[in-house]
Amino acid sequence: MKKSILVISLLISITTAFAQKKGLMGNTPCNGTADNIPGIYTNHTNPKYTFSLKAASPQEKTYMTNQLIAIEKLEEASRKNFQLTGCVARVHFSNISSINGSFHHTGYEYQMAAYQNVCHVTQHIVKTVDEYRTVLRVDINPTLAGNISPSEIGIGNFNISKYPNSIQYDIPIDYIEGKGSVNNPSNVSKYISERMLLTGRSDNYKNYHADFLKLNNGEGYVENWQGGDRYAKFGPNSYQFIDRHYLITKPGIPLLIPVSRKQYLQDMLDYLEIEKANFEYEWNKMIKGLAGSNSDYEKKQMDILQADKAAYPKLYEARKEKLKQLLANQKEEWLQKQAIVGNPGKTLDANERLKELGNFYDKEEEYKSALYILNPEYFKQSVNQPAKPIFMEVQFRYELSADKGFSKRLFDNFEKNFDMDALRKMVE
């Protein structure tokens, strides 16, 4: 009885996962598998979901569309001698986020998603699964990386008094509260670490630095394993779900350049003035919030605030003096080395952060961050050509398993025949 219920449940779940409408495959008969049945390809003129590229002008929209069609034709050319089977492949164009510091570029994307065809267990006709996992994307001018977490370099929120008798101060890192919005971000808020560039692109923790160099220099590819274990042994029934990434860049120009220890020390001096002003702002706001309160808890909070107010100037001066002494006394060779910091922000304790300030390391490891910034020479671009490709990210997400032959065939053909050099010419 339990076995029958289980079979019925599985049939219901499988049926609901398939496209309920007649779809592109019609009533194509199958027996056991649809992986060997000819597939269907539709280009951008017949997308699964409607799209409309947003652009600053009709001319820019035409330019973007032509760039995406050129990529579409490259993919089609790569399948010149390839038989598409086991899936429905659909092309889609869209806008994407392009936030790279103060450099303004228009971000847009080509996507070809492969929807698996399967043989319905009772109807013995081909059904197309509604969701895709295998996908090729080419992003033009995407967001390269998020800025570093404030905690990695010991800025932002902190407390002074010891826990549990402590108050946390919420400190904006790139503007002074009460004086308007973020118009002129601080230099430290623009930092990027190696790990930030690799986030979502590589989980190859044994070779993080090598993978960083591949991306930063636009050479080779990296992979992020979303299913399976890259370091495990695989058998015929194993499953692997892999996300491969390439960055297509201008030759000989890195996307990111290192932050020197000297620059870091100078930038931290500038940041201290932002922190000082924001501490005073936050402290005054809290004091006003406690005005007229007489409960024991609120009196205790008031005592903590008063102690913090007395302690902060000493902390501020100690950090400032430490930074100045390092700048004045260290040799230029030491100052010009890359700033690799020990994540002083793993604690909110301002006194603990002071102990770590000015300590540098030789390489990025766990709890250590090698600091970079966007390379101005790379990202500078005429404001009259924001949609021109300055770099691209190619992503191919594929599956390897006994019932995902279509995904491996598509990926193998892409790896062998897709013309990456044609993309490189588009960004030169």
C-alpha positions in Angstrom: 0.0 0.0 0.0 2.8 2.4 1.0 4.6 1.6 -2.3 1.5 2.4 -4.4 1.1 5.8 -2.6 4.7 6.6 -3.2 4.4 5.8 -6.9 1.3 7.9 -7.2 3.0 10.8 -5.4 6.0 10.6 -7.7 3.8 10.6 -10.8 2.0 13.7 -9.5 5.2 15.5 -8.7 6.8 14.6 -12.1 3.6 15.7 -14.0 3.5 19.1 -12.2 7.1 19.8 -13.0 6.5 19.5 -16.8 5.0 22.2 -19.0 1.3 21.8 -18.9 0.6 23.4 -22.2 1.1 21.6 -25.5 4.4 23.4 -26.0 7.0 23.2 -28.8 7.4 19.4 -28.7 3.7 18.8 -29.5 2.9 15.1 -28.9 6.2 13.6 -29.9 6.2 10.0 -28.9 9.0 8.6 -26.7 10.0 5.4 -24.9 11.7 5.7 -21.5 13.9 8.7 -22.4 13.7 11.9 -24.5 17.4 12.5 -24.4 18.0 11.2 -27.9 15.1 12.9 -29.6 15.9 16.0 -31.7 15.6 19.2 -29.8 14.3 22.7 -30.7 16.1 26.0 -30.7 14.5 29.4 -30.8 16.4 32.7 -31.1 15.7 36.1 -29.6 12.8 36.8 -31.9 10.7 34.1 -30.2 11.6 34.2 -26.5 9.8 32.2 -23.8 9.2 35.5 -21.9 8.8 38.9 -23.6 11.7 41.3 -23.1 12.4 45.0 -23.7 16.0 46.3 -23.5 16.1 49.6 -21.6 18.5 52.2 -23.0 19.3 55.9 -22.8 18.3 56.5 -26.4 17.0 54.6 -29.4 20.5 54.7 -30.9 21.9 53.0 -27.7 19.2 50.4 -27.8 20.0 49.6 -31.4 23.7 49.3 -30.6 23.0 47.0 -27.6 20.7 44.8 -29.7 23.3 44.5 -32.5 25.9 43.4 -29.9 23.7 40.8 -28.5 22.7 39.5 -31.9 26.4 39.2 -32.8 26.9 37.0 -29.7 23.8 35.0 -30.7 25.3 34.3 -34.1 28.5 33.2 -32.5 26.7 30.6 -30.4 24.7 29.5 -33.5 27.9 29.1 -35.5 29.4 27.0 -32.7 26.6 24.4 -33.4 27.1 24.3 -37.1 27.9 20.6 -37.1 26.0 19.8 -33.8 22.7 18.0 -33.5 20.6 19.5 -30.6 18.9 16.7 -28.8 17.1 16.2 -25.5 16.2 19.8 -24.8 14.5 23.0 -25.9 17.1 25.9 -26.1 15.7 29.4 -25.9 17.5 32.7 -26.3 16.6 35.8 -24.2 18.1 39.4 -24.1 17.9 41.5 -20.9 19.4 44.4 -19.0 21.7 43.6 -16.0 23.3 45.5 -13.1 26.5 47.4 -13.9 27.8 49.0 -10.7 31.5 49.5 -10.9 32.5 52.4 -8.7 32.1 55.8 -10.3 32.5 54.3 -13.8 29.2 54.4 -15.7 28.6 51.6 -18.2 25.4 50.0 -19.5 25.0 46.4 -18.6 23.1 43.9 -20.8 23.0 40.1 -21.3 22.6 37.3 -23.8 21.2 34.1 -22.4 20.5 30.7 -24.0 18.7 28.4 -21.5 18.3 24.7 -22.2 15.1 23.2 -20.8 15.3 19.4 -20.5 13.0 17.2 -22.4 11.8 14.1 -20.6 9.6 11.1 -21.5 6.3 11.2 -19.5 6.1 7.9 -17.6 2.5 7.1 -18.4 1.7 9.1 -21.6 5.0 8.2 -23.4 5.2 11.6 -25.0 7.9 14.2 -24.7 7.4 16.9 -22.1 9.6 20.0 -21.6 10.5 20.8 -18.0 9.5 24.3 -17.0 12.7 25.3 -15.3 16.3 25.2 -16.6 19.6 24.5 -15.1 21.8 24.4 -18.1 22.4 27.9 -19.4 24.9 29.9 -21.4 25.1 33.6 -20.5 27.3 36.4 -21.9 27.1 39.5 -19.8 28.4 42.8 -21.2 29.7 45.3 -18.6 28.4 43.4 -15.6 29.1 44.3 -12.0 32.5 43.0 -11.4 32.4 42.5 -7.6 30.7 43.9 -4.5 32.8 46.2 -2.3 34.6 44.6 0.6 32.7 44.0 3.8 33.5 46.8 6.3 34.3 44.2 8.9 37.2 42.8 6.8 39.2 46.0 7.2 38.0 47.1 10.7 35.7 50.0 9.8 32.0 50.5 10.4 30.0 49.4 13.5 31.9 49.0 16.8 31.5 49.1 20.6 33.9 50.5 23.2 32.8 49.2 26.6 33.1 45.5 27.2 30.2 43.1 26.6 27.6 42.7 28.1 27.8 46.3 29.3 28.3 47.7 25.8 26.5 49.7 23.2 27.0 49.2 19.5 27.5 52.3 17.3 26.2 52.0 13.8 28.7 53.9 11.7 28.3 54.7 8.0 31.6 54.2 6.2 31.4 56.6 3.3 29.6 59.7 4.4 28.9 61.9 7.4 25.5 61.5 8.8 23.4 64.7 8.9 25.3 66.2 6.0 23.4 64.6 3.1 23.5 61.3 1.2 26.4 59.3 -0.2 28.0 61.7 -2.7 31.7 61.1 -2.2 32.4 57.6 -1.0 35.5 57.1 1.1 38.4 55.3 -0.5 38.3 52.4 2.0 34.7 51.8 1.1 35.8 51.1 -2.5 38.2 48.3 -1.7 37.7 44.8 -3.2 39.4 41.6 -1.9 40.4 38.5 -3.9 37.6 36.6 -2.2 35.0 39.2 -3.3 36.0 38.7 -7.0 35.7 34.9 -6.6 32.3 35.0 -4.7 29.8 33.1 -6.9 32.5 32.3 -9.4 34.9 29.9 -7.7 34.9 27.5 -4.8 38.4 26.2 -5.5 39.7 27.0 -2.1 42.9 25.1 -2.7 43.8 27.5 -5.5 42.0 30.7 -4.7 44.9 33.0 -5.6 45.5 31.2 -9.0 41.8 31.5 -9.8 41.8 35.2 -8.8 44.7 35.8 -11.3 42.8 34.0 -14.1 39.8 36.3 -13.6 41.8 39.5 -13.0 43.9 39.0 -16.1 41.1 37.6 -18.3 42.9 34.3 -18.8 41.3 30.9 -18.6 38.3 30.0 -16.5 37.2 29.2 -13.0 34.4 27.0 -11.7 31.9 27.0 -8.9 30.5 23.6 -8.0 26.9 23.9 -7.0 26.3 20.1 -6.8 28.8 17.4 -6.1 32.3 17.9 -4.7 35.1 19.0 -7.0 37.6 17.0 -4.9 35.7 13.8 -4.8 35.8 10.7 -7.0 32.9 10.2 -9.4 31.2 7.0 -10.6 28.7 6.4 -13.5 25.7 7.4 -11.3 27.2 10.5 -9.7 25.8 14.0 -10.1 27.7 17.2 -10.7 26.3 20.7 -11.2 29.0 23.1 -12.3 29.1 26.8 -12.9 31.9 27.8 -15.2 33.1 31.5 -15.6 35.4 33.3 -18.0 36.1 37.1 -17.9 36.8 38.5 -21.4 39.0 41.5 -21.0 41.3 43.9 -22.8 44.7 42.2 -23.2 47.5 43.3 -20.8 45.4 45.4 -18.4 44.2 43.9 -15.1 40.7 44.7 -13.9 41.9 45.3 -10.3 45.1 46.7 -9.0 46.6 46.2 -5.5 46.1 48.7 -2.7 49.6 49.5 -1.2 50.2 49.6 2.5 50.9 53.3 2.1 47.6 54.0 0.4 45.7 51.9 3.0 47.3 53.8 5.9 46.5 57.2 4.2 42.9 56.1 3.4 42.4 55.0 7.0 43.5 58.4 8.2 40.8 59.9 6.0 38.3 57.4 7.2 38.9 58.2 10.9 37.5 61.7 10.3 34.3 60.2 9.0 34.1 57.8 11.9 34.7 60.5 14.4 31.9 62.7 13.1 29.5 59.7 12.8 30.3 58.6 16.4 29.4 62.0 17.7 26.2 62.0 15.6 25.2 58.5 16.9 26.1 59.3 20.5 24.0 62.5 20.5 21.1 60.7 18.9 21.2 58.0 21.7 21.5 60.6 24.4 18.5 62.5 23.1 16.5 59.2 23.0 17.3 58.6 26.7 16.4 62.1 27.9 13.9 62.1 30.7 14.2 58.4 31.3 14.5 57.1 34.9 14.4 53.3 34.7 17.4 51.3 36.0 18.0 50.0 32.5 18.0 53.4 30.9 20.3 54.8 33.7 22.7 52.0 32.9 22.6 52.9 29.2 23.3 56.5 30.1 26.4 55.4 32.2 27.7 53.3 29.3 27.3 56.2 26.9 29.1 58.6 29.2 32.0 56.1 29.6 32.2 55.7 25.8 32.3 59.4 25.2 35.3 59.7 27.5 37.1 56.7 26.0 36.5 57.4 22.2 38.9 60.4 21.9 41.7 58.3 23.3 41.0 55.5 20.9 40.8 58.0 18.0 44.1 59.6 18.9 45.8 56.3 19.4 44.8 55.0 16.0 45.7 58.3 14.3 49.1 58.3 15.9 49.7 54.7 15.0 48.9 55.3 11.3 51.1 58.4 11.2 54.0 56.7 12.8 53.9 53.8 10.3 53.8 56.3 7.4 56.7 58.3 8.8 59.0 55.5 10.0 58.6 52.6 7.6 60.8 52.3 4.6 59.3 53.0 1.2 59.9 49.4 0.1 57.7 48.2 3.0 55.0 50.9 2.3 54.7 49.9 -1.4 53.9 46.3 -0.7 50.3 45.2 -1.1 48.0 45.7 1.9 46.9 42.3 3.1 45.0 42.9 6.3 44.0 40.4 9.0 40.3 41.1 9.1 40.3 43.2 12.2 36.6 43.6 12.0 35.9 40.0 13.0 35.4 41.7 16.4 33.3 44.7 17.1 35.5 45.7 20.0 37.2 49.0 19.2 40.2 48.2 21.4 40.8 44.8 19.7 40.7 46.5 16.3 43.3 49.0 17.5 45.7 46.1 18.3 45.3 44.8 14.7 45.6 48.2 13.0 48.7 48.5 10.9 49.5 44.8 10.9 50.0 43.4 7.4 50.6 39.9 6.0 52.3 38.2 3.1 49.4 36.5 1.4 45.6 36.2 1.6 44.4 33.2 3.7 41.3 32.5 5.8 40.6 35.6 7.8 43.1 37.7 5.8 42.2 39.9 2.9 44.4 41.1 0.0 43.0 44.6 -0.9 42.4 45.9 -4.5 40.6 48.7 -6.2 39.1 48.9 -9.7 41.8 49.8 -12.2 41.0 53.4 -13.4 43.0 52.8 -16.6 40.8 49.8 -17.4 37.3 51.2 -16.5 37.7 54.7 -17.9 35.2 55.0 -20.8 33.8 57.9 -22.8 30.5 59.0 -21.3 29.2 59.1 -24.9 29.6 55.3 -25.3 28.3 53.7 -22.1 27.0 50.6 -23.9 30.3 49.8 -25.5 31.6 46.5 -24.2 34.7 47.0 -22.0 34.6 43.5 -20.5 32.4 40.5 -20.6 31.6 37.6 -18.4 30.8 34.3 -20.0 29.0 31.8 -17.8 28.2 28.2 -18.7 26.2 26.3 -16.1 26.0 22.6 -16.8 25.0 19.2 -15.3 26.8 15.8 -15.5 24.7 12.8 -14.7 23.2 9.7 -16.3 20.0 11.4 -17.3 21.5 14.8 -18.3 23.2 13.9 -21.6 21.8 16.9 -23.3 23.7 19.2 -20.9 27.1 17.5 -21.3 26.7 17.5 -25.1 25.9 21.2 -25.2 28.8 22.0 -22.9 31.3 19.9 -24.7 30.4 21.5 -28.0 30.6 25.0 -26.4 34.0 24.2 -25.0 35.3 22.9 -28.3 33.7 25.3 -30.8 32.6 28.6 -29.2 34.8 31.5 -30.6 36.1 33.3 -27.5 38.5 35.3 -29.6 35.5 36.9 -31.4 34.3 38.2 -28.0 37.8 39.5 -27.2 37.8 41.5 -30.4 34.5 43.1 -29.3 36.1 44.5 -26.1 39.4 45.7 -27.7 
